[in-house]
Amino acid sequence: MARRDPKPRTVRTVLLRVRCSEDERAGWADKARAEERSLSDYTRHVLSSEPMRRRAQPPEVDPTLLAAVGRVGSNLNQISHALNIDRKAGRAIDLIAVRTLLLAVTRQLAAMVEDHS
C-alpha cells in the first residue's frame, strides 16, 4: 500500500483579538459546539469562505475490548523485543514456534472481536 504524504501543516502565529460581551461569546461557543468544533475553528470558518470540514468521529468501542487488545499488543511487543535480542546476540530463532505464537495471538484477537461484535 502506498503511503500518502502528509498535508503541509499551517503554522498559526498571529493572534486575532475581538472584544465582545459574555452573551456574545457564549452564543458563539454554543454555535461552535453545535458544529462539534472549537471556537477558533468555528470563527476561522465564519470569517473565511472556506467550507468547514468534518472530522471523522472514531467509532464507539467497548472499553473492555480496548483493554484486551492493548494487552495483546503488549504481548506482541514483548515477543518482538525477545526476537530482536536473540537475533542481535546471534542465537537461533525457532521460526515455527514464533509462527505458532503469532497464530495463537491472531486467534485470540479474532475471538475478542467476535465476543464484542
RADADA-V486045 format. One record per pair of residues at least 6 apart in sequence whose ideal C-beta (glycine too) atoms are under 7 Angstrom apart, sorted by the first residue. I is the first residue (numbers start at 1). J is the second residue. If there is no record, write none. Layout:
BEGIN
i = <I/I>
j = <J/J>
END
This chain:
BEGIN
i = <28/29/31/32/32/32/35/35/37/45/62/65/65/68/69/69/72/72/72/75/76/79/83/83/86/87>
j = <39/39/42/38/39/42/42/52/52/52/116/112/116/112/109/112/105/108/109/105/105/101/93/98/93/93>
END
